[in-house]
Amino acid sequence: MRGIAISLLASVFICVTSSTSLAGVNEGKQVFLDKGCTNCHTVTAQGIESKKMMDAPDLSTVGTKHDGDFLLKFLRKKIDLNGKKHQKKFKGSKADFMKLQKWLLSLK
Ligand code: HEC
């Protein structure tokens, strides 16, 4: 009896944790849309169009190019990419940034 209860609990736990991490990723997509990243960037793999304010790279595979630490510094305009700072400084809470970062890193 006890074994069954424990394995039941374990599977409930796994379900809950995996669904919240997925939700976290989708929240990151929402931050991306809310913060005006689509003024310049497309993410064609996700069907995200841009307003083409500038010729910016498509971010469909950005998760294969950079790590989280780079994204944090680059999007806060602390470091350069190809000798330039990013066009737009990320303005928002740390919590929002973490969601955004998680989503960007999932784009592979
Ligand atoms: C005003 C236009 C503009 C906006 C708005 C903008 N970006 Fe960018 N972004 C660029 C340009 C241009 C580059 C290319 C920089 C370079 O290669 O020097 C770039 C590069 C990047 C890169 C690196 C891409 C690569 O292939 O290495 C990431 C990641 C990125 N942007 C994320 C974002 C996020 C997230 C937002 C929203 C918070 C955002 N950008 C908003 C113009 C913009």
Boltz pocket constraint, residues with backbone or C-beta under 6 A from the ligand:
constraints:
  - pocket:
      binder: B
      contacts: [[A, 32], [A, 35], [A, 36], [A, 37], [A, 38], [A, 39], [A, 40], [A, 41], [A, 53], [A, 54], [A, 55], [A, 56], [A, 57], [A, 58], [A, 59], [A, 62], [A, 65], [A, 71], [A, 75], [A, 81], [A, 82], [A, 84], [A, 85], [A, 86], [A, 87], [A, 88], [A, 89], [A, 90], [A, 100], [A, 104]]
      max_distance: 6.0
